[in-house]
Amino acid sequence: MPPAIPTITISSSLGAAAVVFTAGEPTKALGLEVFAVLWAAQFVTWGFWYMFIYPFFISPLRKLPTPRGWRLVTGHTIDAISRGLGVAARDWQV
């Protein structure tokens, strides 16, 4: 389980509780709907941060030199498969 899941769950629970307590007619369905929406929104935001923002803009590893030919989705997989395993890695070391 990613470390953000408990934090997302706790903050969604607190947000749902705040909405239910301030609602004119609090119901269990309202609390569940608010919890689900808050949880999903926070999870999507966390996933976007974890996959796109942090590694490319925040991480201290973003400036490490890497071999040419890298792609966002596949990385170096296409090059390694088309040329054979190990061939591309040997060329990178030169």
DSSP file (Angstrom, degrees, kcal/mol; ACC not computed):
  #  RESIDUE AA STRUCTURE BP1 BP2  ACC     N-H-->O    O-->H-N    N-H-->O    O-->H-N    TCO  KAPPA ALPHA  PHI   PSI    X-CA   Y-CA   Z-CA
    1    1 A M              0   0    0      0, 0.0     0, 0.0     0, 0.0     0, 0.0   0.000 360.0 360.0 360.0 128.3    0.0    0.0    0.0
    2    2 A P    >   -     0   0    0      0, 0.0     3,-1.6     0, 0.0     0, 0.0  -0.305 360.0-118.4 -60.1 147.5    1.4    3.4   -0.9
    3    3 A P  T 3> S+     0   0    0      0, 0.0     4,-0.6     0, 0.0     0, 0.0   0.695 109.9  63.2 -63.9 -17.2    2.2    5.5    2.1
    4    4 A A  H 3> S+     0   0    0      1,-0.2     4,-2.8     2,-0.1     5,-0.2   0.700  82.2  80.1 -80.6 -17.9   -0.3    8.2    1.0
    5    5 A I  H <> S+     0   0    0     -3,-1.6     4,-2.6     1,-0.2     5,-0.2   0.922  93.1  45.8 -60.1 -48.7   -3.3    5.9    1.2
    6    6 A P  H  > S+     0   0    0      0, 0.0     4,-2.5     0, 0.0    -1,-0.2   0.904 114.7  49.1 -61.5 -37.8   -3.8    6.2    5.0
    7    7 A T  H  X S+     0   0    0     -4,-0.6     4,-2.5     2,-0.2     5,-0.2   0.915 111.7  48.4 -65.7 -42.5   -3.3   10.0    4.8
    8    8 A I  H  X S+     0   0    0     -4,-2.8     4,-2.2     1,-0.2    -1,-0.2   0.916 112.8  48.8 -62.5 -43.3   -5.8   10.2    2.0
    9    9 A T  H  X S+     0   0    0     -4,-2.6     4,-2.2    -5,-0.2    -2,-0.2   0.918 112.8  46.6 -64.7 -44.3   -8.3    8.1    3.9
   10   10 A I  H  X S+     0   0    0     -4,-2.5     4,-2.4     2,-0.2    -2,-0.2   0.936 114.5  46.0 -65.3 -46.2   -8.0   10.1    7.1
   11   11 A S  H  X S+     0   0    0     -4,-2.5     4,-2.2     1,-0.2    -1,-0.2   0.867 112.8  50.7 -67.8 -34.1   -8.3   13.5    5.4
   12   12 A S  H  X S+     0   0    0     -4,-2.2     4,-2.6    -5,-0.2    -1,-0.2   0.891 110.0  50.8 -67.5 -38.6  -11.3   12.3    3.4
   13   13 A S  H  X S+     0   0    0     -4,-2.2     4,-2.5     2,-0.2    -2,-0.2   0.922 111.4  47.3 -63.5 -44.0  -12.9   11.0    6.6
   14   14 A L  H  X S+     0   0    0     -4,-2.4     4,-2.2     2,-0.2    -2,-0.2   0.903 113.2  48.6 -65.0 -40.5  -12.4   14.4    8.3
   15   15 A G  H  X S+     0   0    0     -4,-2.2     4,-2.1     2,-0.2    -2,-0.2   0.908 112.3  48.1 -65.0 -42.2  -13.7   16.3    5.3
   16   16 A A  H  X S+     0   0    0     -4,-2.6     4,-2.6     2,-0.2    -2,-0.2   0.902 111.3  50.9 -65.3 -40.3  -16.8   14.1    5.0
   17   17 A A  H  X S+     0   0    0     -4,-2.5     4,-2.5     1,-0.2    -2,-0.2   0.904 109.2  51.2 -63.4 -40.6  -17.4   14.5    8.8
   18   18 A A  H  X S+     0   0    0     -4,-2.2     4,-1.4     2,-0.2    -1,-0.2   0.908 112.2  46.1 -63.4 -41.4  -17.2   18.2    8.4
   19   19 A V  H  X S+     0   0    0     -4,-2.1     4,-0.9     2,-0.2    -2,-0.2   0.917 113.6  48.8 -67.5 -42.6  -19.7   18.3    5.6
   20   20 A V  H >< S+     0   0    0     -4,-2.6     3,-0.5     1,-0.2    -2,-0.2   0.912 111.7  48.8 -64.6 -42.4  -22.1   16.0    7.4
   21   21 A F  H 3< S+     0   0    0     -4,-2.5    -1,-0.2     1,-0.2    -2,-0.2   0.793 115.4  43.8 -70.5 -26.9  -22.0   18.0   10.6
   22   22 A T  H 3< S+     0   0    0     -4,-1.4    -1,-0.2    -5,-0.2    -2,-0.2   0.534  92.2 105.9 -93.8  -6.1  -22.6   21.3    8.8
   23   23 A A  S << S-     0   0    0     -4,-0.9    -3,-0.0    -3,-0.5    -4,-0.0  -0.378  74.1-129.6 -72.5 151.4  -25.3   19.9    6.5
   24   24 A G  S    S+     0   0    0      1,-0.3    -1,-0.1    -2,-0.1    -4,-0.0   0.929 103.9  20.4 -65.5 -45.7  -28.9   20.8    7.2
   25   25 A E  S    S-     0   0    0      2,-0.0    -1,-0.3    -3,-0.0     2,-0.2  -0.813  86.0-155.6-124.7  88.8  -30.1   17.2    7.1
   26   26 A P        +     0   0    0      0, 0.0     2,-0.3     0, 0.0    -6,-0.1  -0.450  18.1 175.8 -69.7 132.8  -27.1   14.9    7.7
   27   27 A T     >  -     0   0    0     -2,-0.2     4,-1.7     1,-0.1     5,-0.1  -0.912  42.1-120.1-131.4 161.0  -27.5   11.4    6.2
   28   28 A K  H  > S+     0   0    0     -2,-0.3     4,-2.3     1,-0.2     5,-0.2   0.869 114.2  56.0 -67.2 -35.8  -25.2    8.4    6.0
   29   29 A A  H  > S+     0   0    0      1,-0.2     4,-2.6     2,-0.2    -1,-0.2   0.894 105.2  51.9 -64.3 -39.7  -25.5    8.5    2.2
   30   30 A L  H  > S+     0   0    0      1,-0.2     4,-2.6     2,-0.2     5,-0.2   0.928 110.0  49.2 -61.6 -44.4  -24.3   12.1    2.1
   31   31 A G  H  X S+     0   0    0     -4,-1.7     4,-2.4     1,-0.2    -2,-0.2   0.903 112.3  47.5 -61.8 -42.0  -21.2   11.2    4.2
   32   32 A L  H  X S+     0   0    0     -4,-2.3     4,-2.6     2,-0.2    -1,-0.2   0.898 112.5  49.2 -67.5 -39.9  -20.4    8.2    2.0
   33   33 A E  H  X S+     0   0    0     -4,-2.6     4,-2.5     2,-0.2     5,-0.2   0.937 113.4  45.7 -64.6 -45.7  -20.7   10.3   -1.2
   34   34 A V  H  X S+     0   0    0     -4,-2.6     4,-2.7     1,-0.2     5,-0.2   0.917 113.4  50.4 -64.1 -42.2  -18.6   13.1    0.1
   35   35 A F  H  X S+     0   0    0     -4,-2.4     4,-2.8    -5,-0.2     5,-0.2   0.936 111.7  47.8 -59.6 -46.8  -16.0   10.6    1.4
   36   36 A A  H  X S+     0   0    0     -4,-2.6     4,-2.5     2,-0.2     5,-0.2   0.908 113.9  46.4 -63.3 -42.5  -15.9    8.8   -2.0
   37   37 A V  H  X S+     0   0    0     -4,-2.5     4,-2.5     2,-0.2     5,-0.2   0.936 115.4  45.5 -66.7 -45.7  -15.5   12.0   -4.0
   38   38 A L  H  X S+     0   0    0     -4,-2.7     4,-2.4    -5,-0.2     5,-0.2   0.914 114.1  49.2 -63.2 -42.2  -12.8   13.4   -1.7
   39   39 A W  H  X S+     0   0    0     -4,-2.8     4,-2.4    -5,-0.2    -2,-0.2   0.935 113.4  45.8 -63.7 -46.5  -10.9   10.1   -1.6
   40   40 A A  H  X S+     0   0    0     -4,-2.5     4,-2.5    -5,-0.2     5,-0.2   0.915 113.4  49.3 -64.3 -42.8  -11.0    9.7   -5.4
   41   41 A A  H  X S+     0   0    0     -4,-2.5     4,-2.2    -5,-0.2    -1,-0.2   0.916 113.8  45.6 -63.9 -42.5  -10.0   13.4   -6.0
   42   42 A Q  H  X S+     0   0    0     -4,-2.4     4,-2.6    -5,-0.2    -1,-0.2   0.880 112.4  51.3 -68.7 -36.7   -7.1   13.1   -3.6
   43   43 A F  H  X S+     0   0    0     -4,-2.4     4,-2.6    -5,-0.2    -2,-0.2   0.919 111.4  46.7 -66.8 -43.1   -5.9    9.8   -5.0
   44   44 A V  H  X S+     0   0    0     -4,-2.5     4,-2.4     2,-0.2    -2,-0.2   0.915 113.9  48.7 -64.2 -42.5   -5.9   11.1   -8.6
   45   45 A T  H  X S+     0   0    0     -4,-2.2     4,-2.4    -5,-0.2    -2,-0.2   0.920 112.3  48.3 -63.0 -43.8   -4.0   14.2   -7.4
   46   46 A W  H  X S+     0   0    0     -4,-2.6     4,-3.0     2,-0.2    -2,-0.2   0.915 111.4  50.4 -62.6 -43.2   -1.5   12.1   -5.5
   47   47 A G  H  X S+     0   0    0     -4,-2.6     4,-2.2     2,-0.2     5,-0.3   0.904 110.6  48.9 -62.4 -41.7   -1.0    9.8   -8.5
   48   48 A F  H  X>S+     0   0    0     -4,-2.4     4,-2.4     2,-0.2     5,-1.3   0.920 114.3  46.2 -62.9 -43.6   -0.5   12.8  -10.9
   49   49 A W  I  <>S+     0   0    0     -4,-2.4     5,-2.7     3,-0.2    -2,-0.2   0.942 114.8  47.0 -61.4 -48.5    2.0   14.2   -8.4
   50   50 A Y  I  <5S+     0   0    0     -4,-3.0    -2,-0.2     1,-0.2    -1,-0.2   0.821 121.7  34.6 -66.9 -33.6    3.8   10.9   -7.9
   51   51 A M  I  <5S+     0   0    0     -4,-2.2    -1,-0.2    -5,-0.2    -2,-0.2   0.784 134.2  11.4 -95.3 -29.2    4.1   10.0  -11.6
   52   52 A F  I  X5S+     0   0    0     -4,-2.4     4,-0.8    -5,-0.3    -3,-0.2   0.790 123.6  41.4-120.3 -45.0    4.6   13.4  -13.4
   53   53 A I  I  >XS+     0   0    0     -5,-1.3     4,-2.1     2,-0.1     5,-0.8   0.976 114.2  44.1 -76.1 -55.3    5.4   16.3  -11.1
   54   54 A Y  I  >XS+     0   0    0     -5,-2.7     5,-3.1     1,-0.2     4,-1.4   0.931 115.0  44.2 -61.3 -51.1    7.8   14.9   -8.6
   55   55 A P  I  45S+     0   0    0      0, 0.0    -1,-0.2     0, 0.0    -2,-0.1   0.823 123.1  35.4 -68.1 -27.2   10.1   12.9  -10.8
   56   56 A F  I  <5S+     0   0    0     -4,-0.8    -2,-0.2    -3,-0.1    -3,-0.1   0.670 134.0  16.8-100.1 -17.6   10.5   15.5  -13.6
   57   57 A F  I  <5S+     0   0    0     -4,-2.1    -3,-0.2    -5,-0.1    -4,-0.1   0.656 130.3  28.5-126.7 -25.2   10.4   18.8  -11.6
   58   58 A I  I  <<S+     0   0    0     -4,-1.4    -4,-0.2    -5,-0.8    -5,-0.0   0.794  86.3  99.9-111.2 -39.4   11.1   18.2   -7.9
   59   59 A S    > < -     0   0    0     -5,-3.1     3,-1.4    -6,-0.2     4,-0.2  -0.178  65.9-137.9 -58.4 138.2   13.3   15.1   -7.5
   60   60 A P  G >  S+     0   0    0      0, 0.0     3,-0.6     0, 0.0    -1,-0.2   0.680 103.2  63.8 -68.4 -14.6   17.0   15.6   -6.9
   61   61 A L  G >  S+     0   0    0      1,-0.2     3,-1.5     2,-0.1    -2,-0.1   0.507  75.4  91.3 -84.4  -4.3   17.6   12.7   -9.3
   62   62 A R  G <  S+     0   0    0     -3,-1.4    -1,-0.2     1,-0.3    -3,-0.1   0.731  83.5  52.8 -66.1 -21.3   16.1   14.6  -12.3
   63   63 A K  G <  S+     0   0    0     -3,-0.6    -1,-0.3    -4,-0.2    -2,-0.1   0.368  78.2 118.9 -98.2   5.3   19.4   16.1  -13.4
   64   64 A L  S <  S-     0   0    0     -3,-1.5     2,-0.1     1,-0.1    -3,-0.0  -0.467  73.9-106.4 -67.8 141.1   21.3   12.8  -13.5
   65   65 A P        -     0   0    0      0, 0.0    -1,-0.1     0, 0.0    -2,-0.1  -0.452  42.6-175.0 -69.3 141.3   22.6   12.1  -17.0
   66   66 A T        -     0   0    0     -2,-0.1     4,-0.1    -3,-0.1     0, 0.0  -0.911  31.0 -89.1-132.3 159.7   20.8    9.3  -18.9
   67   67 A P        -     0   0    0      0, 0.0     3,-0.5     0, 0.0    25,-0.0  -0.283  50.8-100.2 -64.7 155.0   21.3    7.6  -22.2
   68   68 A R  S    S+     0   0    0      1,-0.2    24,-0.0    24,-0.0     0, 0.0  -0.313  97.7  53.9 -71.4 159.5   19.6    9.1  -25.3
   69   69 A G        +     0   0    0      1,-0.3     2,-0.2    -2,-0.0    -1,-0.2   0.569  67.0 154.3  95.4  10.8   16.4    7.7  -26.6
   70   70 A W        -     0   0    0     -3,-0.5     2,-0.3     6,-0.1    -1,-0.3  -0.511  23.4-163.8 -75.2 138.5   14.3    7.8  -23.5
   71   71 A R  B  >  -A   75   0A   0      4,-0.7     4,-1.6    -2,-0.2     6,-0.1  -0.913  25.5-122.3-121.5 151.7   10.5    8.1  -23.9
   72   72 A L  T  4 S+     0   0    0     -2,-0.3    -1,-0.1     1,-0.2    -2,-0.0   0.900 106.5  27.0 -59.8 -46.0    7.9    9.1  -21.3
   73   73 A V  T  4 S+     0   0    0      2,-0.1    -1,-0.2     1,-0.1    -3,-0.0   0.914 134.4  26.0 -87.6 -45.5    5.8    6.0  -21.4
   74   74 A T  T >4 S-     0   0    0      1,-0.3     3,-1.9     2,-0.0     2,-0.3   0.600  80.1-165.4-100.3 -12.1    8.1    3.2  -22.5
   75   75 A G  B 3<  -A   71   0A   0     -4,-1.6    -4,-0.7     1,-0.2    -1,-0.3  -0.468  69.9 -27.7  65.9-126.4   11.5    4.5  -21.4
   76   76 A H  T 3> S+     0   0    0     -2,-0.3     4,-2.2    -6,-0.2    -1,-0.2   0.213 109.6 106.0-105.6  12.1   14.3    2.5  -23.1
   77   77 A T  H <> S+     0   0    0     -3,-1.9     4,-2.5     1,-0.2     5,-0.2   0.906  76.8  50.5 -63.0 -45.0   12.2   -0.7  -23.5
   78   78 A I  H  > S+     0   0    0      1,-0.2     4,-2.5     2,-0.2    -1,-0.2   0.910 112.4  47.5 -62.0 -42.4   11.6   -0.4  -27.2
   79   79 A D  H  > S+     0   0    0      1,-0.2     4,-1.9     2,-0.2    -1,-0.2   0.908 112.5  49.2 -64.5 -42.6   15.3    0.1  -27.9
   80   80 A A  H  X S+     0   0    0     -4,-2.2     4,-0.9     1,-0.2     7,-0.2   0.885 115.1  43.7 -66.6 -38.3   16.3   -2.8  -25.7
   81   81 A I  H  < S+     0   0    0     -4,-2.5    -2,-0.2     2,-0.2    -1,-0.2   0.910 114.3  48.4 -73.9 -42.1   13.8   -5.2  -27.3
   82   82 A S  H  < S+     0   0    0     -4,-2.5    -2,-0.2    -5,-0.2    -1,-0.2   0.848 121.5  34.4 -70.1 -32.6   14.5   -4.1  -30.9
   83   83 A R  H  < S-     0   0    0     -4,-1.9    -1,-0.2    -5,-0.2    -2,-0.2   0.554 120.8 -99.4 -97.9  -9.1   18.3   -4.4  -30.6
   84   84 A G    >X  -     0   0    0     -4,-0.9     3,-1.0    -5,-0.2     4,-0.9   0.037  47.1 -63.5 101.4 146.5   18.4   -7.3  -28.2
   85   85 A L  T 34 S+     0   0    0      1,-0.2    -4,-0.1     2,-0.1    -5,-0.0  -0.442 120.6  12.4 -67.4 130.9   18.9   -7.5  -24.5
   86   86 A G  T 3> S+     0   0    0     -2,-0.2     4,-2.0     1,-0.0    -1,-0.2   0.023 103.5  90.6  94.7 -27.4   22.2   -6.2  -23.4
   87   87 A V  H <> S+     0   0    0     -3,-1.0     4,-1.9    -7,-0.2     5,-0.2   0.946  90.7  44.0 -67.3 -47.6   23.2   -4.6  -26.7
   88   88 A A  H  X S+     0   0    0     -4,-0.9     4,-1.8     1,-0.2    -1,-0.2   0.894 112.3  53.5 -64.3 -39.0   21.7   -1.2  -25.9
   89   89 A A  H  > S+     0   0    0      1,-0.2     4,-1.1     2,-0.2    -1,-0.2   0.886 107.5  50.9 -64.6 -38.5   23.2   -1.4  -22.4
   90   90 A R  H  X S+     0   0    0     -4,-2.0     4,-0.5     1,-0.2     3,-0.3   0.880 109.4  51.0 -66.5 -36.7   26.7   -2.0  -23.8
   91   91 A D  H >< S+     0   0    0     -4,-1.9     3,-0.8     1,-0.2    -1,-0.2   0.842 104.7  57.9 -67.6 -32.5   26.4    1.0  -26.1
   92   92 A W  H 3< S+     0   0    0     -4,-1.8    -1,-0.2     1,-0.2    -2,-0.2   0.812 100.3  57.8 -66.7 -29.6   25.3    3.2  -23.2
   93   93 A Q  H 3<        0   0    0     -4,-1.1    -1,-0.2    -3,-0.3    -2,-0.2   0.683 360.0 360.0 -76.9 -16.9   28.6    2.4  -21.4
   94   94 A V    <<        0   0    0     -3,-0.8    -1,-0.2    -4,-0.5    -2,-0.1   0.483 360.0 360.0 -76.2 360.0   30.7    3.7  -24.2
